[in-house]
Amino acid sequence: MIPFDRNRSASTGARVSQHENRDQNEDIIDRKIRRWERTLRDNSLWGIEPAARIEQLAADLAEDMDRIAITEGLANQGDYQVLALLRNAQHREESVTPTDAAQQLGMTTATMVSRVDRLEQNGYARRVRHPADRRAINLVITGEGIASAERMVRRRTEDRRRRLAVLTADERNALTALLRKLAECWSVADEPPRPA
């Protein structure tokens, strides 16, 4: 079977040469897209390459954060997110109920309960009765929880700096501007606008 090629207008010799060159330099994203190209017999999938790379990087960053959370006795980054929310609420002197936390983090109440249970078992947070409404429960971060949250933020920051060090300052600024543009467009509408 002749592999599908992005450059249909090139001569056969050029296509073979480009294909061999691409095989030597391709990564997991290239291979996934090429497999789907062949499966669907459609070479227009290369237009999604930036989105595929963003997805892969997001997954890599999530895995990194999971590893950091595990070193602090947590299950994954979801537990860290709850702890970080409690740390920020404590800094702003705001109270947080389990329902508030679940809504802010887009989690179900059941998921929040299990996460708070883990934080309590580690001594990072506790449930306390609301002073004005004895039926309500507030989540409060402990001193150990504050220290853990801050360690994780520092480790995550160091890790991301290390990963971004391959880019120059100008490249980082350009990438940030492009990602911000995509985020603004995609958050406004379900379908991103087409370029003019």
C-alpha positions as CSV (number, residue, x, y, z in Angstrom):
1,M,0.0,0.0,0.0
2,I,1.4,3.4,-1.0
3,P,1.4,5.7,2.0
4,F,-0.8,8.8,1.8
5,D,1.3,12.0,1.5
6,R,0.5,15.6,2.3
7,N,2.2,17.0,-0.8
8,R,0.2,15.5,-3.7
9,S,1.6,18.0,-6.2
10,A,5.2,16.8,-5.8
11,S,6.8,14.3,-8.1
12,T,6.9,10.7,-7.0
13,G,10.6,10.8,-6.2
14,A,10.2,13.9,-4.1
15,R,7.2,12.3,-2.3
16,V,9.3,9.2,-1.4
17,S,12.2,11.4,-0.2
18,Q,9.9,13.6,1.9
19,H,8.2,10.5,3.3
20,E,11.5,8.9,4.3
21,N,12.6,12.2,5.9
22,R,9.4,12.5,7.8
23,D,9.7,8.9,9.1
24,Q,13.1,9.7,10.6
25,N,12.0,12.9,12.3
26,E,8.4,12.1,13.2
27,D,7.2,11.8,16.8
28,I,4.1,10.2,18.4
29,I,1.7,12.9,17.1
30,D,3.1,12.6,13.5
31,R,2.6,8.8,13.7
32,K,-1.0,9.1,15.1
33,I,-2.0,11.6,12.4
34,R,-0.4,9.5,9.6
35,R,-2.2,6.4,10.8
36,W,-5.5,8.1,10.7
37,E,-4.7,9.6,7.3
38,R,-4.2,6.1,6.0
39,T,-7.2,4.7,7.7
40,L,-9.5,7.5,6.5
41,R,-7.7,7.9,3.2
42,D,-7.7,11.7,3.9
43,N,-4.6,13.8,4.1
44,S,-6.4,16.9,5.5
45,L,-5.8,15.8,9.1
46,W,-2.5,17.7,9.2
47,G,-4.6,20.8,9.9
48,I,-5.3,19.5,13.4
49,E,-1.6,19.0,14.3
50,P,-1.4,22.1,16.6
51,A,-4.4,21.0,18.5
52,A,-3.1,17.5,18.8
53,R,0.2,18.8,20.1
54,I,-1.6,21.0,22.7
55,E,-3.5,17.9,23.8
56,Q,-0.4,15.9,24.2
57,L,1.4,18.6,26.1
58,A,-1.6,19.1,28.4
59,A,-1.6,15.3,29.1
60,D,2.2,15.5,29.8
61,L,1.7,18.4,32.2
62,A,-1.1,16.6,34.0
63,E,1.1,13.5,34.4
64,D,3.8,15.6,35.9
65,M,1.4,17.2,38.3
66,D,0.1,13.7,39.3
67,R,3.6,12.6,40.1
68,I,4.2,15.7,42.2
69,A,0.9,15.1,44.1
70,I,1.7,11.5,44.7
71,T,5.0,12.5,46.5
72,E,2.8,14.4,49.0
73,G,0.6,11.4,49.7
74,L,-2.2,12.5,47.3
75,A,-3.9,10.4,44.6
76,N,-3.4,12.8,41.8
77,Q,-3.6,16.4,40.6
78,G,-7.4,16.5,41.4
79,D,-6.5,16.3,45.1
80,Y,-3.9,19.0,44.6
81,Q,-6.5,21.3,43.0
82,V,-8.7,21.0,46.1
83,L,-5.8,21.7,48.4
84,A,-4.7,24.7,46.2
85,L,-8.3,26.1,46.3
86,L,-8.3,25.8,50.1
87,R,-4.9,27.5,50.4
88,N,-6.1,30.4,48.3
89,A,-9.4,30.7,50.2
90,Q,-7.4,30.7,53.5
91,H,-5.1,33.5,52.1
92,R,-8.2,35.5,51.2
93,E,-9.9,34.6,54.5
94,E,-12.9,33.1,52.7
95,S,-14.8,30.1,53.8
96,V,-15.4,27.2,51.4
97,T,-18.0,24.4,51.7
98,P,-17.6,21.1,49.9
99,T,-20.3,22.1,47.5
100,D,-18.5,25.4,46.8
101,A,-15.3,23.6,46.1
102,A,-17.0,21.0,43.9
103,Q,-18.7,23.7,41.8
104,Q,-15.5,25.8,41.5
105,L,-13.4,22.8,40.3
106,G,-16.1,21.2,38.2
107,M,-16.2,18.0,40.2
108,T,-19.2,16.0,41.5
109,T,-20.1,16.1,45.2
110,A,-19.1,12.4,45.5
111,T,-15.7,13.1,44.0
112,M,-15.2,16.0,46.3
113,V,-16.1,13.9,49.4
114,S,-13.5,11.3,48.5
115,R,-10.8,14.0,47.8
116,V,-11.6,15.8,51.1
117,D,-11.4,12.4,52.9
118,R,-7.9,11.9,51.5
119,L,-6.8,15.4,52.5
120,E,-8.1,14.8,56.0
121,Q,-6.4,11.4,56.3
122,N,-3.1,13.2,55.4
123,G,-3.7,15.9,57.9
124,Y,-3.9,18.6,55.1
125,A,-7.5,19.7,55.7
126,R,-10.4,19.3,58.1
127,R,-14.1,19.7,58.1
128,V,-15.5,22.2,60.6
129,R,-19.0,23.3,61.5
130,H,-20.0,26.7,60.0
131,P,-20.2,29.2,62.9
132,A,-23.5,30.7,61.9
133,D,-25.2,27.6,60.5
134,R,-24.5,24.4,62.5
135,R,-25.8,22.2,59.6
136,A,-23.2,23.6,57.2
137,I,-19.7,22.3,56.9
138,N,-16.6,24.4,55.9
139,L,-13.4,23.0,54.6
140,V,-10.3,24.4,56.4
141,I,-6.7,23.9,55.3
142,T,-4.2,22.9,58.1
143,G,-0.6,24.1,58.6
144,E,0.6,20.9,57.0
145,G,-1.8,21.4,54.1
146,I,-0.4,24.9,53.5
147,A,3.2,23.6,53.5
148,S,2.3,20.8,51.1
149,A,0.4,23.0,48.7
150,E,3.3,25.5,48.6
151,R,5.8,22.7,48.0
152,M,3.8,21.4,45.1
153,V,3.4,24.8,43.6
154,R,7.1,25.4,43.8
155,R,7.9,22.0,42.3
156,R,5.4,22.5,39.5
157,T,6.8,25.9,38.8
158,E,10.4,24.6,38.6
159,D,9.3,21.7,36.4
160,R,7.5,23.9,34.0
161,R,10.4,26.4,33.9
162,R,12.7,23.5,33.1
163,R,10.4,22.3,30.3
164,L,10.1,25.8,28.8
165,A,13.9,26.5,28.9
166,V,14.2,25.1,25.4
167,L,12.5,28.3,24.2
168,T,14.0,31.7,24.0
169,A,12.2,34.6,25.7
170,D,10.8,35.8,22.3
171,E,9.6,32.3,21.5
172,R,7.9,32.0,24.9
173,N,6.2,35.3,24.4
174,A,5.0,34.4,20.9
175,L,3.7,31.0,22.1
176,T,1.9,32.7,25.0
177,A,0.3,35.2,22.7
178,L,-0.9,32.4,20.3
179,L,-2.2,30.2,23.1
180,R,-4.1,33.2,24.6
181,K,-5.6,34.0,21.2
182,L,-6.8,30.4,20.9
183,A,-8.1,30.3,24.4
184,E,-10.1,33.5,23.9
185,C,-11.6,32.3,20.7
186,W,-12.5,28.8,21.9
187,S,-14.0,30.0,25.2
188,V,-16.3,32.5,23.4
189,A,-18.0,30.0,21.1
190,D,-18.4,26.3,20.7
191,E,-17.0,26.5,17.2
192,P,-13.7,28.4,16.7
193,P,-14.0,31.1,14.0
194,R,-12.6,30.4,10.6
195,P,-9.6,32.6,9.5
196,A,-10.6,35.4,7.1
